[in-house]
């Protein structure tokens, strides 16, 4: 329950902070705090920096670029231009986008029931986000679009993580991704 409260407070807090901080600085601060938290966890568990192959390093760098940097930059920029409610709704599409990206990456077949759920989910978000008179891709509309990009960036990194996860401990994986 505490995790859900923290996750839910993320949207109004970031929205408020974008009025006081540059979005790049805010995103950077969020990344540094997460990185420090992972390093503390690594030290607490007595774990050392893992060794990776060259191919794994490339995958880790791609994850860092999409899941951390791209995600955070798009998130803070999007939250600056849209409301916290829209942000929460758009971010809730993450499982739908992740399942579509995973299906494409891993060649999984999506059944009609899955596709129907995805269409219904996106349709619901579109109705809520675009219900305003004169809704367009300017002002809040641009913020909404940036948040969709944020979700896609995170989903792309998630697909790469799924390839790495069977061979690498998740704490190591997360620590390295946030450090990069």
MARBA-3410 file (N, C-alpha, C, O; in Angstrom, 1 decimal):
180
0.8,-1.2,0.0,0.0,0.0,0.0,0.9,1.3,0.0,0.6,2.2,-0.7 ~ 2.0,1.2,0.8,2.9,2.4,0.8,3.5,2.6,-0.6,3.7,3.8,-1.0 ~ 3.8,1.6,-1.3,4.4,1.7,-2.6,3.4,2.4,-3.5,3.7,3.3,-4.3 ~ 2.1,2.0,-3.5,1.1,2.6,-4.3,0.9,4.1,-3.9,0.6,4.9,-4.8 ~ 0.9,4.4,-2.6,0.8,5.8,-2.2,2.0,6.6,-2.8,1.8,7.7,-3.3
3.2,6.1,-2.6,4.3,6.8,-3.2,4.3,7.0,-4.7,4.6,8.1,-5.2 ~ 3.8,5.9,-5.4,3.7,6.0,-6.8,2.6,7.1,-7.2,2.8,7.8,-8.1 ~ 1.5,7.1,-6.5,0.4,8.0,-6.7,0.8,9.4,-6.5,0.4,10.4,-7.2 ~ 1.6,9.7,-5.4,2.1,11.0,-5.1,3.1,11.5,-6.1,3.4,12.7,-6.2 ~ 3.7,10.6,-6.8,4.7,11.0,-7.8,4.2,12.0,-8.8,4.9,13.0,-9.1
3.0,11.9,-9.2,2.5,12.8,-10.3,2.2,14.2,-9.8,2.7,15.1,-10.4 ~ 1.5,14.4,-8.7,1.3,15.8,-8.2,2.6,16.4,-7.7,2.8,17.6,-7.8 ~ 3.5,15.6,-7.1,4.8,16.2,-6.6,5.6,16.6,-7.8,6.2,17.7,-7.8 ~ 5.8,15.8,-8.8,6.6,16.2,-10.0,5.9,17.4,-10.7,6.6,18.3,-11.1 ~ 4.6,17.4,-10.8,3.9,18.5,-11.4,4.2,19.8,-10.6,4.5,20.9,-11.2
4.2,19.8,-9.3,4.5,20.9,-8.5,5.9,21.3,-8.6,6.2,22.5,-8.7 ~ 6.8,20.4,-8.6,8.3,20.7,-8.7,8.7,21.3,-10.0,9.6,22.0,-10.1 ~ 7.9,21.0,-11.1,8.3,21.5,-12.4,8.1,23.1,-12.4,8.6,23.7,-13.3 ~ 7.3,23.6,-11.5,7.1,25.0,-11.4,8.3,25.7,-10.8,8.6,26.9,-11.0 ~ 9.1,24.9,-10.0,10.2,25.5,-9.3,11.6,25.1,-9.9,12.6,25.8,-9.7
11.7,24.0,-10.6,12.9,23.5,-11.1,12.8,23.3,-12.6,11.8,23.1,-13.2 ~ 14.0,23.5,-13.3,14.1,23.2,-14.7,13.8,21.7,-14.8,14.3,20.9,-14.0 ~ 13.1,21.3,-15.9,12.8,19.8,-16.0,14.0,18.9,-16.1,14.0,17.8,-15.6 ~ 15.1,19.4,-16.8,16.3,18.6,-16.9,16.9,18.4,-15.5,17.4,17.3,-15.2 ~ 17.0,19.5,-14.7,17.5,19.4,-13.4,16.7,18.4,-12.5,17.2,17.6,-11.8
15.4,18.6,-12.6,14.5,17.7,-11.8,14.7,16.2,-12.2,14.8,15.4,-11.4 ~ 14.7,16.0,-13.5,14.9,14.6,-14.0,16.3,14.1,-13.5,16.4,12.9,-13.1 ~ 17.3,14.9,-13.6,18.6,14.5,-13.1,18.7,14.2,-11.7,19.3,13.2,-11.2 ~ 18.0,15.0,-10.9,17.9,14.8,-9.4,17.2,13.4,-9.1,17.6,12.7,-8.3 ~ 16.1,13.2,-9.8,15.4,11.9,-9.7,16.3,10.7,-10.0,16.3,9.7,-9.3
17.1,10.8,-11.1,18.0,9.8,-11.5,19.1,9.6,-10.5,19.5,8.4,-10.1 ~ 19.7,10.6,-9.9,20.8,10.5,-9.0,20.3,9.9,-7.7,21.0,9.1,-7.1 ~ 19.1,10.3,-7.2,18.5,9.7,-6.0,18.3,8.2,-6.2,18.6,7.4,-5.3 ~ 17.8,7.8,-7.3,17.5,6.4,-7.6,18.9,5.6,-7.6,19.0,4.5,-7.1 ~ 19.9,6.2,-8.3,21.2,5.6,-8.4,21.8,5.4,-7.0,22.3,4.3,-6.7
21.7,6.4,-6.2,22.2,6.3,-4.8,21.5,5.2,-4.0,22.2,4.5,-3.3 ~ 20.2,5.2,-4.2,19.4,4.1,-3.5,19.9,2.7,-3.9,20.0,1.9,-3.0 ~ 20.1,2.5,-5.2,20.6,1.2,-5.6,22.0,0.9,-5.1,22.3,-0.2,-4.7 ~ 22.9,1.9,-5.0,24.2,1.7,-4.5,24.2,1.3,-3.0,24.9,0.5,-2.5 ~ 23.3,2.0,-2.3,23.1,1.6,-0.8,22.6,0.2,-0.7,23.1,-0.5,0.2
21.7,-0.2,-1.5,21.2,-1.6,-1.5,22.3,-2.6,-1.8,22.4,-3.6,-1.2 ~ 23.1,-2.2,-2.8,24.2,-3.1,-3.2,25.1,-3.3,-2.0,25.6,-4.4,-1.7 ~ 25.5,-2.2,-1.4,26.4,-2.2,-0.2,25.8,-3.0,0.9,26.5,-3.8,1.6 ~ 24.5,-2.7,1.2,23.8,-3.4,2.3,23.8,-4.9,2.1,23.9,-5.7,3.1 ~ 23.7,-5.4,0.9,23.6,-6.8,0.6,25.0,-7.4,0.3,25.2,-8.5,0.0
26.1,-6.5,0.5,27.4,-6.9,0.3,27.8,-7.4,-1.1,28.6,-8.2,-1.3 ~ 27.1,-6.8,-2.1,27.4,-7.2,-3.5,28.4,-6.2,-4.1,28.4,-5.0,-3.8 ~ 29.1,-6.8,-5.0,30.2,-6.0,-5.8,29.6,-5.7,-7.2,28.6,-6.3,-7.6 ~ 30.4,-4.9,-7.8,30.1,-4.5,-9.2,30.2,-5.8,-10.1,31.3,-6.4,-10.0 ~ 29.2,-6.1,-10.8,29.3,-7.4,-11.6,30.2,-7.2,-12.9,30.4,-6.1,-13.3
30.5,-8.3,-13.5,31.3,-8.3,-14.8,30.3,-8.6,-15.9,29.4,-9.5,-15.7 ~ 30.4,-7.9,-17.0,29.5,-8.1,-18.1,30.3,-8.2,-19.4,31.4,-7.8,-19.5 ~ 29.7,-8.9,-20.3,30.3,-9.1,-21.6,30.1,-7.7,-22.4,29.3,-6.9,-22.0 ~ 30.8,-7.6,-23.5,30.6,-6.4,-24.3,29.2,-6.2,-24.8,28.6,-5.1,-24.8 ~ 28.6,-7.3,-25.2,27.2,-7.3,-25.7,26.2,-6.9,-24.5,25.3,-6.1,-24.8
26.5,-7.4,-23.3,25.7,-7.0,-22.2,25.8,-5.5,-21.9,24.8,-4.8,-21.5 ~ 27.0,-5.0,-22.0,27.3,-3.6,-21.7,26.5,-2.7,-22.7,25.9,-1.7,-22.4 ~ 26.4,-3.1,-24.0,25.7,-2.4,-25.0,24.2,-2.4,-24.6,23.5,-1.4,-24.7 ~ 23.7,-3.6,-24.2,22.3,-3.7,-23.8,22.0,-2.8,-22.6,21.0,-2.2,-22.5 ~ 22.9,-2.8,-21.6,22.7,-2.0,-20.4,22.7,-0.5,-20.8,21.9,0.2,-20.2
23.6,-0.1,-21.7,23.6,1.3,-22.1,22.3,1.6,-22.8,21.8,2.7,-22.5 ~ 21.8,0.8,-23.6,20.5,1.0,-24.3,19.4,1.1,-23.2,18.5,2.0,-23.4 ~ 19.4,0.3,-22.2,18.4,0.4,-21.1,18.5,1.7,-20.4,17.5,2.3,-20.1 ~ 19.7,2.1,-20.1,20.0,3.3,-19.4,19.4,4.5,-20.2,18.8,5.4,-19.7 ~ 19.7,4.5,-21.5,19.2,5.6,-22.4,17.7,5.6,-22.5,17.1,6.7,-22.5
17.0,4.5,-22.5,15.6,4.5,-22.7,14.8,4.5,-21.4,14.0,5.4,-21.2 ~ 15.2,3.5,-20.5,14.4,3.4,-19.3,14.7,4.5,-18.2,13.8,4.8,-17.4 ~ 15.8,5.0,-18.2,16.2,6.0,-17.2,16.2,7.4,-17.9,15.3,8.2,-17.5 ~ 17.2,7.7,-18.7,17.3,9.0,-19.2,16.1,9.4,-20.1,15.5,10.5,-19.8 ~ 15.8,8.7,-21.1,14.6,9.1,-21.9,13.3,9.1,-21.2,12.5,10.1,-21.3
13.1,8.1,-20.3,11.9,8.1,-19.5,11.8,9.3,-18.6,10.8,10.0,-18.6 ~ 12.8,9.6,-17.9,12.8,10.7,-16.9,12.7,12.1,-17.6,12.0,13.0,-17.1 ~ 13.4,12.3,-18.7,13.4,13.6,-19.4,12.0,13.8,-20.0,11.4,14.9,-19.9 ~ 11.4,12.7,-20.6,10.1,12.9,-21.2,9.0,13.0,-20.1,8.1,13.8,-20.2 ~ 9.2,12.3,-19.0,8.3,12.4,-17.9,8.2,13.8,-17.3,7.1,14.4,-17.1
9.4,14.4,-16.9,9.3,15.7,-16.3,8.9,16.8,-17.3,8.1,17.7,-16.9 ~ 9.3,16.6,-18.5,8.8,17.6,-19.5,7.3,17.5,-19.8,6.6,18.5,-20.0 ~ 6.8,16.3,-19.8,5.4,16.0,-20.0,4.6,16.5,-18.8,3.6,17.2,-19.0 ~ 5.1,16.3,-17.6,4.3,16.7,-16.4,4.3,18.2,-16.3,3.4,18.8,-15.7 ~ 5.3,18.9,-16.9,5.3,20.4,-16.8,4.2,20.9,-17.7,3.7,22.0,-17.5
3.8,20.2,-18.7,2.8,20.6,-19.7,1.4,20.0,-19.6,0.5,20.4,-20.4 ~ 1.2,19.2,-18.7,-0.1,18.6,-18.5,-0.5,18.4,-17.0,0.4,18.8,-16.2 ~ -1.7,18.0,-16.8,-2.1,17.9,-15.4,-1.7,16.5,-14.8,-1.4,15.6,-15.5 ~ -1.6,16.5,-13.4,-1.3,15.3,-12.7,-2.2,14.1,-13.0,-1.8,13.0,-13.2 ~ -3.5,14.4,-13.2,-4.5,13.4,-13.5,-4.2,12.8,-14.9,-4.2,11.5,-15.0
-4.0,13.6,-15.9,-3.7,13.1,-17.2,-2.4,12.3,-17.1,-2.3,11.2,-17.8 ~ -1.4,12.8,-16.4,-0.1,12.0,-16.3,-0.3,10.6,-15.7,0.2,9.7,-16.2 ~ -1.1,10.5,-14.7,-1.4,9.2,-14.0,-2.1,8.3,-15.0,-1.8,7.1,-15.1 ~ -3.1,8.8,-15.7,-3.8,8.0,-16.7,-2.9,7.5,-17.8,-3.0,6.3,-18.2 ~ -2.1,8.4,-18.3,-1.3,8.0,-19.5,-0.2,7.0,-19.0,0.0,6.0,-19.7
0.3,7.2,-17.8,1.3,6.3,-17.3,0.7,4.9,-17.0,1.4,3.9,-17.0 ~ -0.6,4.9,-16.8,-1.3,3.6,-16.5,-1.4,2.8,-17.8,-1.7,1.6,-17.7 ~ -1.1,3.4,-19.0,-1.0,2.6,-20.2,0.2,1.8,-20.3,0.4,1.0,-21.3 ~ 1.2,1.9,-19.4,2.4,1.2,-19.4,2.3,-0.3,-19.6,3.0,-0.8,-20.5 ~ 1.5,-1.0,-18.9,1.4,-2.4,-19.1,0.9,-2.8,-20.6,1.3,-3.8,-21.1
0.0,-2.0,-21.1,-0.5,-2.2,-22.5,0.6,-2.0,-23.5,0.8,-2.9,-24.4 ~ 1.4,-0.9,-23.4,2.5,-0.7,-24.3,3.6,-1.7,-24.1,4.1,-2.2,-25.1 ~ 3.9,-2.0,-22.9,4.9,-3.0,-22.6,4.5,-4.4,-23.3,5.4,-5.1,-23.8 ~ 3.3,-4.8,-23.2,2.9,-6.1,-23.7,2.9,-6.0,-25.3,3.3,-7.0,-25.9 ~ 2.6,-4.9,-25.9,2.7,-4.8,-27.3,4.2,-4.8,-27.8,4.5,-5.5,-28.7
5.0,-4.1,-27.1,6.5,-4.1,-27.4,7.1,-5.5,-27.2,7.9,-6.0,-28.0 ~ 6.7,-6.2,-26.1,7.2,-7.5,-25.8,6.8,-8.5,-26.9,7.5,-9.3,-27.4 ~ 5.5,-8.4,-27.3,5.0,-9.2,-28.4,5.8,-9.0,-29.7,6.1,-10.0,-30.4 ~ 6.1,-7.8,-30.0,6.8,-7.5,-31.2,8.3,-8.0,-31.1,8.8,-8.6,-32.0 ~ 8.9,-7.8,-29.9,10.3,-8.2,-29.8,10.5,-9.7,-29.7,11.5,-10.2,-30.2
9.6,-10.4,-29.0,9.8,-11.8,-28.8,8.9,-12.6,-29.7,8.9,-13.9,-29.6 ~ 8.2,-12.0,-30.7,7.4,-12.8,-31.6,6.2,-13.5,-31.0,5.8,-14.5,-31.5 ~ 5.8,-12.9,-29.9,4.6,-13.5,-29.2,3.3,-13.1,-30.0,3.2,-12.1,-30.6 ~ 2.4,-14.0,-30.0,1.2,-13.8,-30.7,0.1,-13.2,-29.7,-0.1,-13.7,-28.7 ~ -0.5,-12.1,-30.2,-1.5,-11.5,-29.3,-2.9,-12.0,-29.8,-3.2,-11.9,-31.0
-3.6,-12.5,-29.0,-5.0,-13.0,-29.3,-6.0,-11.9,-29.4,-5.7,-10.8,-28.9 ~ -7.1,-12.1,-30.0,-8.1,-11.1,-30.1,-8.5,-10.5,-28.7,-8.8,-9.3,-28.6 ~ -8.6,-11.3,-27.7,-8.9,-10.8,-26.4,-7.9,-9.8,-25.9,-8.2,-8.8,-25.3 ~ -6.6,-10.1,-26.1,-5.5,-9.2,-25.7,-5.6,-7.9,-26.5,-5.5,-6.8,-25.9 ~ -5.8,-8.0,-27.8,-5.9,-6.8,-28.7,-7.1,-6.0,-28.3,-7.0,-4.7,-28.3
-8.2,-6.6,-28.0,-9.4,-5.9,-27.6,-9.2,-5.1,-26.3,-9.6,-4.0,-26.1 ~ -8.5,-5.8,-25.3,-8.2,-5.1,-24.1,-7.3,-3.9,-24.3,-7.5,-2.8,-23.6 ~ -6.3,-4.0,-25.2,-5.4,-2.9,-25.5,-6.2,-1.7,-26.1,-6.0,-0.6,-25.7 ~ -7.0,-2.1,-27.1,-7.8,-1.0,-27.8,-8.8,-0.3,-26.8,-8.9,0.9,-26.8 ~ -9.4,-1.1,-25.9,-10.3,-0.6,-24.9,-9.5,0.3,-23.9,-10.0,1.4,-23.5
-8.4,-0.1,-23.5,-7.5,0.7,-22.6,-7.1,2.0,-23.2,-7.2,3.0,-22.5 ~ -6.6,1.9,-24.4,-6.1,3.2,-25.0,-7.3,4.1,-25.3,-7.2,5.3,-25.2 ~ -8.4,3.5,-25.7,-9.6,4.3,-26.0,-10.1,5.0,-24.7,-10.5,6.2,-24.8 ~ -10.1,4.3,-23.6,-10.5,5.0,-22.3,-9.6,6.1,-22.0,-10.1,7.2,-21.6 ~ -8.3,5.9,-22.1,-7.3,7.0,-21.8,-7.6,8.2,-22.8,-7.6,9.3,-22.4
-7.8,7.9,-24.1,-8.0,8.9,-25.1,-9.2,9.7,-24.8,-9.2,11.0,-24.9 ~ -10.3,9.1,-24.4,-11.5,9.8,-24.0,-11.3,10.7,-22.9,-11.8,11.8,-22.9 ~ -10.6,10.2,-21.8,-10.4,11.1,-20.7,-9.5,12.3,-21.0,-9.8,13.4,-20.6 ~ -8.4,12.0,-21.7,-7.4,13.0,-22.0,-8.0,14.0,-23.0,-7.7,15.2,-22.9 ~ -8.7,13.6,-24.0,-9.2,14.5,-25.1,-10.6,15.0,-24.8,-11.2,15.6,-25.7
-11.2,14.8,-23.6,-12.5,15.2,-23.4,-12.7,16.7,-23.3,-13.8,17.3,-23.4 ~ -11.6,17.4,-23.1,-11.6,18.9,-23.0,-12.0,19.6,-24.3,-11.6,19.1,-25.3 ~ -12.8,20.6,-24.2,-13.1,21.4,-25.4,-11.8,21.9,-26.0,-11.0,22.5,-25.3 ~ -11.6,21.8,-27.3,-10.4,22.3,-28.0,-9.1,21.5,-27.7,-8.0,22.1,-27.9 ~ -9.2,20.3,-27.2,-8.0,19.5,-26.9,-7.2,19.3,-28.2,-7.8,18.9,-29.2
-5.9,19.6,-28.2,-5.1,19.5,-29.3,-3.7,19.2,-28.8,-3.4,19.2,-27.6 ~ -2.8,19.0,-29.8,-1.4,18.7,-29.4,-0.6,20.0,-29.2,0.4,20.2,-29.9 ~ -1.1,20.8,-28.3,-0.4,22.0,-27.9,-0.7,22.2,-26.4,-1.7,21.6,-26.0 ~ 0.1,22.9,-25.7,-0.2,23.0,-24.3,-0.2,21.6,-23.6,0.7,20.9,-23.7 ~ -1.3,21.3,-23.0,-1.5,20.1,-22.3,-1.4,18.9,-23.2,-0.9,17.8,-22.9
-1.9,19.1,-24.5,-1.8,18.0,-25.5,-0.4,17.6,-25.7,-0.1,16.4,-25.9 ~ 0.5,18.5,-25.8,2.0,18.2,-26.0,2.5,17.5,-24.8,3.3,16.5,-25.0 ~ 2.1,17.9,-23.6,2.5,17.2,-22.4,2.1,15.7,-22.4,2.8,14.8,-22.0 ~ 0.8,15.5,-22.8,0.3,14.2,-22.9,1.1,13.3,-23.9,1.4,12.2,-23.6 ~ 1.4,13.9,-25.0,2.2,13.2,-26.0,3.6,12.9,-25.5,4.1,11.8,-25.8
4.2,13.8,-24.8,5.5,13.5,-24.2,5.5,12.4,-23.2,6.4,11.5,-23.1 ~ 4.4,12.3,-22.4,4.2,11.2,-21.5,4.0,9.9,-22.2,4.4,8.8,-21.7 ~ 3.3,9.9,-23.3,3.2,8.6,-24.1,4.6,8.2,-24.6,4.9,7.0,-24.5 ~ 5.4,9.2,-25.0,6.8,8.8,-25.4,7.6,8.3,-24.2,8.4,7.4,-24.4 ~ 7.3,8.8,-23.0,7.9,8.3,-21.8,7.6,6.8,-21.5,8.5,6.0,-21.2
6.3,6.5,-21.7,5.9,5.1,-21.5,6.5,4.2,-22.6,6.9,3.1,-22.3 ~ 6.6,4.7,-23.8,7.2,3.9,-24.9,8.7,3.7,-24.6,9.2,2.5,-24.7 ~ 9.4,4.7,-24.2,10.8,4.6,-23.8,11.0,3.6,-22.7,11.9,2.7,-22.8 ~ 10.2,3.6,-21.7,10.3,2.7,-20.6,10.1,1.3,-21.1,10.8,0.3,-20.7 ~ 9.0,1.1,-21.9,8.7,-0.2,-22.4,9.8,-0.8,-23.3,10.1,-2.0,-23.2
10.4,0.0,-24.1,11.5,-0.4,-24.9,12.7,-1.0,-24.0,13.3,-2.0,-24.3 ~ 13.0,-0.2,-23.0,14.1,-0.7,-22.1,13.7,-1.9,-21.4,14.5,-2.8,-21.1 ~ 12.4,-2.0,-21.0,11.9,-3.3,-20.4,12.0,-4.5,-21.2,12.3,-5.6,-20.7 ~ 11.9,-4.4,-22.5,12.1,-5.5,-23.4,13.6,-5.9,-23.4,13.8,-7.1,-23.3 ~ 14.5,-5.0,-23.3,15.9,-5.3,-23.2,16.2,-6.0,-21.9,17.0,-7.0,-21.8
15.6,-5.5,-20.8,15.8,-6.1,-19.5,15.3,-7.5,-19.5,16.0,-8.3,-18.8 ~ 14.2,-7.8,-20.1,13.7,-9.2,-20.2,14.8,-10.1,-20.8,14.8,-11.3,-20.4 ~ 15.5,-9.6,-21.7,16.6,-10.5,-22.3,17.8,-10.6,-21.4,18.4,-11.7,-21.4 ~ 18.1,-9.6,-20.6,19.2,-9.7,-19.7,18.9,-10.4,-18.4,19.8,-11.0,-17.8 ~ 17.7,-10.3,-17.9,17.3,-10.7,-16.6,17.6,-12.2,-16.2,18.0,-12.5,-15.1
17.5,-13.1,-17.2,17.8,-14.5,-16.8,19.3,-14.7,-16.5,19.6,-15.7,-15.8 ~ 20.1,-13.8,-16.9,21.6,-14.0,-16.7,22.2,-13.1,-15.7,23.3,-13.3,-15.3 ~ 21.4,-12.1,-15.3,22.0,-11.1,-14.4,21.0,-10.8,-13.2,19.8,-10.7,-13.4 ~ 21.5,-10.7,-12.0,20.7,-10.4,-10.8,20.1,-9.0,-11.0,20.7,-8.1,-11.5 ~ 18.8,-8.9,-10.7,18.0,-7.6,-10.9,18.6,-6.4,-10.1,18.6,-5.3,-10.6
19.2,-6.7,-8.9,19.8,-5.6,-8.2,21.0,-5.0,-8.9,21.2,-3.8,-9.1 ~ 21.8,-6.0,-9.4,23.0,-5.6,-10.2,22.5,-4.8,-11.5,23.1,-3.8,-11.8 ~ 21.6,-5.4,-12.1,21.0,-4.8,-13.4,20.5,-3.4,-13.2,20.9,-2.5,-13.9 ~ 19.7,-3.2,-12.2,19.2,-1.9,-11.9,20.3,-0.9,-11.5,20.3,0.3,-11.9 ~ 21.2,-1.4,-10.6,22.3,-0.5,-10.2,23.1,0.0,-11.4,23.4,1.2,-11.5
23.5,-0.9,-12.3,24.3,-0.5,-13.4,23.5,0.4,-14.4,24.1,1.4,-14.8 ~ 22.2,0.1,-14.6,21.4,0.9,-15.5,21.3,2.3,-15.0,21.5,3.3,-15.8 ~ 21.0,2.5,-13.7,20.9,3.8,-13.2,22.2,4.5,-13.1,22.3,5.8,-13.2 ~ 23.3,3.8,-12.8,24.6,4.4,-12.8,25.0,5.0,-14.2,25.5,6.1,-14.3 ~ 24.7,4.2,-15.2,25.1,4.6,-16.6,24.2,5.8,-16.9,24.3,6.4,-18.0
END
